[in-house]
Amino acid sequence: MSPLSRPDVEALLAAVALHATSDDEAALVEEAVAADGDLAAELDRLRHAAAHLALLEERRPDPQLRDAVLATARARREPPTPRSLYVEVTDDLDELLGSIGDDEWGRPTVFGWTLRELLAHLAASEALIADLLEGHRPATMIDDLLAATAAARARTESPDVLRAEWRAAADRVAAHPDVQPGAARRKVAFGYAEVSVVTVLLTRSLEVHVHACDLRQSLGRPLVFPQPGNYRLMTELGIRAWPLALALGGRSHPGRSARVVLTGAGGGEWTIPLHPGETPGEPDVTLTADVVEFCFLAADRRQPGDLEVAVEPPDARPLADDLLAVAAAFANE
C-alpha cells in the first residue's frame, strides 16, 4: 500500500487508538507517526484517553431520565392544544416566581401594583376559574374578577403562600376533564357572556403570559415566549374575538371583511368578518403587524397608536382604526 498523506493519517489516529482499523491501515499510520513528533504525541494522547474509557464502569441512567426524555419528545411531536399552551405558560410563570428575590417583591409593575400584588391578583383569578370549572360557582364575570383582585391586593400573606395558592389553582384548571384534548365543548358564564371552556383556557393563558412579561419587565429580564404553535393559539383568540368586539364597541361594519397578517413566530394570516356571525368575504382592508405587539395590544399593554401596522389600501384606514380601537375589549387586566 502507498504511504498515507498527513490529512489521511490525522483522520485515522482516533480509529487506530481504538483498534478500529485494518492491520494494513494501522501499519501505515504507525509508519507515518514514527517520522512525525506531533502525530506521535497526538496518537499517544488518544491512546491514553481510550485506555481511560475502558476503565469506566457502566452506570444505569436516572430512572426519571427516560420519562423526561419521552415527555419532551411527545411535547414536540404532538399538535398544540389549549391545554398545552396553558401548561406551558403556567410552568414558565411558576419558574419565574421561584427566581424572584425577597427584596424584589415590592417593585412596581403594571397598574401601580407591586410584584406581590400582581401575584395576589393571579392567585385570586386562577382560583375563580378553577371554582367555575368545578361547578363551585355559577359564573365568573368581570365584576367577580375585579372584586377578587381588590380583596387579594389587601391580603398580607407572603409571596410564598400566594405562589402556592396560585400554583394549586392552576393545577386544578389543567387537570379538569373539560380542558383535556378531545373533551366535549362545554360552555360556562365567563367574562361578558357564555363561552366555551376552550375560550376560558386561552384567555387565561394570554393573561398569565402577559403578566409573566409584566414581571420580567419590572425585574429587567428578557421576555420569554411560548412555543410558536402554542403562541399561535393565543394569537388566534384575539383575532377571532374582533367581530364581537367591534359590535360591542359600536364599530361593526356589516358586509365587510378584513385580512390580518401577523408576522413572527406564532403569527399567521386570517380573514375575518367585521360584523359577528357573518361569513368573511373578499377583504376590504389588510392589516400587517408584529405578532408580539398585537398580543400586547389585545392584552391592553399597548395603545392603538403605539402599534406599527401597515394598512392596505391606504383609504381603508378608518376600518383599521376601528379594529385597533377595540382590540383590547376583552382584556381582563
N, C-alpha and C positions, 0 to 999 in steps of 0.2 A: 504494500500500500504506500501511496505517496505521503510525504510529510504533511501534516496539517498546518493551515495558516494560523496565525496568532488568534484572530477572532474565533476561529473554529475551536481552538484549544480552550479559550476563555469560556465558550458556551458549554463545553463538556466537563469543566472542572467539578461542578457540583455532582454531576452524574457519576464521575469517577470516585469521588469521595463517598458516595452512597453505594458503590459497586453496582451501578445500574447501566453499565456499558458492556459492549462485547470485549473480549480479550484483545482483539486487534486494535480497537479504538483506545483502550486503556494503555496499551503499549506505546502508541503514537503520542498520547498525551504525556506519558511519563518521559518519553524521549525529549519532547519539547520543554517540559518542566526542568529537566536536568540542565538545560542550557540557558535558563532564564530565571534569575533570582526572584523577580517579582511574582512570576507564575508559581514558583515553588512555595513562596510564602503564603500565597492565596490558597493553594491546594492544602497546605498544612493547616491553615485556619479552618477550612471547610471540613477536613477530616476530624479535627477536634470537636467541631460542632456536631458532626454526625455521631461521634462516639458518645457525646453528652446526651443526645436524643435517645440513644439505645439504652441509657441507664434510667430514663424517666419511667415512673410507674403509671400504668393505665388507671385513670380515675373516672368514675361514673359522673356524668353531669348532674347538676342540681335537679331533683325531680320536678321542680317548678319551671325549669327552663323549657321543657317540651311544651307545657301548656302555654307559656308566654309566647313562644315562637309561633305556635298554631293560632293563638288568638290574634297576633299581629298579622299573620298571613290571611286569616279569614276577614279581618277588618279591611285589608287592602283589596281582597278579591270580591267581597260581597258588595252589592249595589248600595248606595247611600239611602238611608231611611230617616224619617223624622226622629226616631229614637236614637239612631247612631249619631245624628247631629247633637241632640240633647245630651247624650252621654259624653260626647267629645268636649262640648263647651263647659259642662259642669265639672268634668275631671280637670280641665285646664284651670278653671277658676279655683277649685279646691287646692290644686298645687300652688297657685299664685298666693292664695290666702295663707298657706303654710309658710311662705317665704317672707311675710311682712314682719318687720321687727316691732318690738313692743313700743319703741319711741316713734313709730311711723303712723300709728292708727289715728292720731289727731290731725293728720294733714287734711287740708281742704280738697274737695273734689267737686263734682257737678252739683248744681242746685244749692250750693253753700253747705253741703253735708260734709262731715268728716268721713274718713275711710270706715271708721267703726259704725257710723250711722248708715252708710251705704250698705254695709254688711247686714245690719239690723233690718233694713228695708228688704233685702233679698231673702233673709230668713223668714220674715213675715209673709212675703209674697208667695214663696215656694210652699209654705205651709197651707196657705189658702188654696193653692192649686191642688195639692195632694188631698186636702179635705174634699174639694169639689169632685175630683175623680172617684174618690172612695165613697161618695154619697153622704158625707157628713154635713154637707151644706147644700142648699138648693141652687145657689148661684154664687158667682164671684164676679161682680161688676166693678166698674171703675171706682165708684164711691167706696166699695169694700176695700179695694187696694189702697186708696188714698187714706182711709181711716186706719187701716192696719199699719201703714207706713208711719203715720203720725204717732201712733202708740209705740211702735218699735223704736223710733228715734228717741223717745223719752225713757227707754229702758236703760238700766245701768249695768247689765251683765257684761262680762269680759268678752273680748273678741273670740277667745277660745270657745266659750259657751255658745255664742251666736254662730260660730262656724259649724259647731257640732249640730246645732238645730237645723241650720240650712242644709247641711250635707244629708242629714236624716230625712228631711222633707224631699230633697232632690232624689234620693234613692227610692223613696216611696213612689214618686212620679214615674221614674224609669222602670220600676218593677210592675207597675199596674198593667193588668191584662189588656186594657184598651189601647195602650201605646205600643204593644208588640207588633212587629211586621205581620200583616195578614189579618189583623183583628178587624172585626166588623166596625163600620163607621158609626160611632155614637155621637150625638150632639149634646152639648151642655150649655148652660147660660153663663157666658163669659164676656167680659169687656163691655160691648154695646148690645149684644144680641145672642141668639143661639148659634153656636158654631161647632164644627167638628172637633173632636179631641185632637186630631192631627193639627188643626189650626192653633189650638191652645199650645201644643207642644212646640210648634215652630215659633210662635210668638214668644214663649218663654225662652227658647234658645236664643232668639235675637236679643232679648233683654239681658240675659246672662252674659252673652258675648260682649255686648256693648258696655255693660258695667265692668267687665274684666278690662276692657280698653280704658274706661274711666280710671280704674285703679292704677293701671300701668302708666298712664299719662301723669297722674298725680305723683307717682313714685319715680318718674323719669326713666322708665324702662321701655324698651321697644315693644311694639304691639305684636300680638300673636293671633293668627287667623286659623279657622278650621280648614280641614282638607277641602280642596276645590269642589268635590262632589257634594259634600255636606254644606259647604258655603252657598252653593247654588240653590239648595232647597230654601235656605233662609232668604236669599235674594228674591226668589220667585214669590215668596209670601208677600213681599212689598209690592211687587208688580201686579199680582192677582187682586190685591186689595184696592187698587187705584180706581176702578169704576165706581165702587161703592163709596169710596172717599170723596170722589167728585160729586156724587149725588148728595151726600150728607153736607157737603160744603156749598151746595147751590151752584156748582160749576160744571155740571154734566153737559154733554153735547150729544144728544140722541142722533143716531145715524152716522156718527163719525168714529174714526179709529186712530190709533197711534202705534207706531213701531218703536220699541225701546231696545237699544243696543247698549249693553253694559260690558265694558272691556276689563280684562284682567282675569286672574284665576278665580273661578266661581261665577263668572259672568255668563252672558248668553244673549239671546235675541228673542223677543216676544212681540206679538201683535195683539193688542187689547182693544175692546170697545171703550168708548168714552161715556157710556151710559150702562148701568148694571143690567144684566140679563140679556143683552144683545149679542149677536154673533159678530165678531170683528170682520171688517171688510178691507178694502184697499186703504192703506194708511194715508191719513190726511197730514200727518206730521211724523217725523222721525227724530228721536232724541238719542244722542250718543254721549255716554258719560262713564266715568270710572266706577267699577262695581263697589269698591270700598266706600267711596264718597257717597254713593247712592244709599248704601245701608246706613251710614251715619245720618244722612238726611231723613230717612224713614224712621230712625230712632230719635229724631229731634236733637241731634248733636251738630247739625249744620243748618244754616238758613238757606232758603232757595237761592238767594243772591250769591251765596258762597260757592255753589256748585258750578264747576266748569262743565258746561253742556253745549254740545253742538246741535243746532236745530235746523232741519231741512224740511220744506223750503223756508227761507227766512220769513216770508209773510205769514207763516203758521206759528209765529212766536206767541201770540195770545193763547193758543191751545197748550203750548208747552208751559207757559206761565201758570195756567190753571192747574196742570198736572203737578208741577213742582210746589204750588201753594198748599196742596192737600196731602203731600207725600207723607207727612208725619201725623196724619189724622188719628192713627191707631196706636201711637206711641204711648206706653204705659209708664213712663219715667225710667 
